[in-house]
Amino acid sequence: MEHLWPCDVPPGTVKHYQRGDEALLLQGDSLALLPHLKASHVIGDPPYENVTHAAFQKGRLALNTNDDKRRRDDGLGFDGIDEVRDEVAQLVTACSQGWVLLFTLAEGVRAWRDPLQAAGLKWDTTCFWIKPDAMPRMNGQGPARGAECFVLGWAGRGYRKWNGGGKRGVYTHPVNGPGRHGAHPTEKPLGLMRELIGDFTQPGDVILDPFMGSGTTGVAAMQMGRRFIGIERDPRWFELACDRVAAVLPFQLAACADDPTRPPPDEPQPQQMMLGDDWAPARKPKPPRTEKVGTPGG
Ligand SMILES: C[S@@+](CC[C@H](N)C(=O)[O-])C[C@H]1O[C@@H](n2cnc3c(N)ncnc32)[C@H](O)[C@@H]1O
């Protein structure tokens, strides 16, 4: 049995924030960290295809951010997925014990489907996020993009579990909905993430987002009584994700690079979340919280 802190990751190499057995936020590269982690479900928002990133860079596509300097200067500020897609597909399938749900543009659906199936994921379907307030296309050359997709598959044993009954996989949420922070260029609406978490997961489940950006998945997970592991490479977004998750529940800095107060890896804290093949909740899950914002679920 492994501990929440991946024991085979050398201490002091990864900056992280931890809140008991409820949340672990890691600053680092998912490709390096995912092999050490297990979760009930992976719900992630990976970078888009390289060609789309290039279009943002050239200003042909609009950024979803309140930061005017970012709008002008550096596009999305992180690389496209193409070079690492196969590896990510393999790692998330190995890591999840239930659903794998990954956002993509429509153009990326087939590109994700093949490596996910090759990795052993049981393909389910493609779902849609409709954006009623998506940025209009101003150049008169065609329609604006009003939707994104997410690809869906099952990595667990036995029957797939979901809470949506006969519901269709179409989710309508404005980009500028309640709970929007506005700094990250591809921030997902909090209401969308809450609806997805309500449909696909159970209270107490561990949800892992390997590309957490500003941490919207983590905020939704915490609000709804799920547990959360998030990975983000960029220190700006990592700090913001920690702040946003911290605002949901009181948060503790458990350890960072040279923190002498962090217990050695072979001395687990009493209430640590356990990870591994024989992973089991360390304590009774909390009931979901009721919130004013977002959509019903959970
Ligand atoms: C599409 S954004 C996620 C936005 C997020 N859903 C939100 O609401 O803020 C993808 C994020 O993945 C991060 N990223 C890209 N490659 C990564 C990697 N290999 N490991 C960890 N994070 C990575 C980027 O820095 C970016 O912030």
The ligand as an SDF file (V2000), in Angstrom:
LIG
                    3D

 27 29  0  0  0  0  0  0  0  0999 V2000
   -6.0760   23.6170  -20.6010 C   0  0  0  0  0  0  0  0  0  0  0  0
   -5.1940   24.1550  -19.2150 S   0  0  0  0  0  0  0  0  0  0  0  0
   -6.2120   23.7000  -17.8320 C   0  0  0  0  0  0  0  0  0  0  0  0
   -7.1040   24.8130  -17.3550 C   0  0  0  0  0  0  0  0  0  0  0  0
   -7.9870   24.4090  -16.1800 C   0  0  0  0  0  0  0  0  0  0  0  0
   -9.0460   23.5190  -16.5930 N   0  0  0  0  0  0  0  0  0  0  0  0
   -8.6030   25.6070  -15.4570 C   0  0  0  0  0  0  0  0  0  0  0  0
   -9.8330   25.6440  -15.2910 O   0  0  0  0  0  0  0  0  0  0  0  0
   -7.8600   26.5050  -15.0810 O   0  0  0  0  0  0  0  0  0  0  0  0
   -3.8930   22.9910  -19.2030 C   0  0  0  0  0  0  0  0  0  0  0  0
   -2.8250   23.2380  -18.1430 C   0  0  0  0  0  0  0  0  0  0  0  0
   -1.9100   22.1390  -18.1780 O   0  0  0  0  0  0  0  0  0  0  0  0
   -0.6170   22.6020  -17.8510 C   0  0  0  0  0  0  0  0  0  0  0  0
    0.3230   21.6030  -18.3690 N   0  0  0  0  0  0  0  0  0  0  0  0
    0.6760   21.3990  -19.6620 C   0  0  0  0  0  0  0  0  0  0  0  0
    1.5140   20.3610  -19.7640 N   0  0  0  0  0  0  0  0  0  0  0  0
    1.6900   19.8720  -18.4950 C   0  0  0  0  0  0  0  0  0  0  0  0
    2.4280   18.7880  -17.9460 C   0  0  0  0  0  0  0  0  0  0  0  0
    3.1640   17.9790  -18.7120 N   0  0  0  0  0  0  0  0  0  0  0  0
    2.3580   18.5720  -16.6190 N   0  0  0  0  0  0  0  0  0  0  0  0
    1.6100   19.3790  -15.8210 C   0  0  0  0  0  0  0  0  0  0  0  0
    0.8990   20.4310  -16.2790 N   0  0  0  0  0  0  0  0  0  0  0  0
    0.9310   20.6700  -17.6030 C   0  0  0  0  0  0  0  0  0  0  0  0
   -0.5340   23.9820  -18.4870 C   0  0  0  0  0  0  0  0  0  0  0  0
    0.4270   24.7920  -17.8260 O   0  0  0  0  0  0  0  0  0  0  0  0
   -1.9800   24.4850  -18.3420 C   0  0  0  0  0  0  0  0  0  0  0  0
   -2.0960   25.3360  -17.2210 O   0  0  0  0  0  0  0  0  0  0  0  0
  1  2  1  0
  2  3  1  0
  2 10  1  0
  3  4  1  0
  4  5  1  0
  5  6  1  0
  5  7  1  0
  7  8  2  0
  7  9  1  0
 10 11  1  0
 11 12  1  0
 11 26  1  0
 12 13  1  0
 13 14  1  0
 13 24  1  0
 14 15  1  0
 14 23  1  0
 15 16  2  0
 16 17  1  0
 17 18  1  0
 17 23  2  0
 18 19  1  0
 18 20  2  0
 20 21  1  0
 21 22  2  0
 22 23  1  0
 24 25  1  0
 24 26  1  0
 26 27  1  0
M  CHG  2   2   1   9  -1
M  END
$$$$
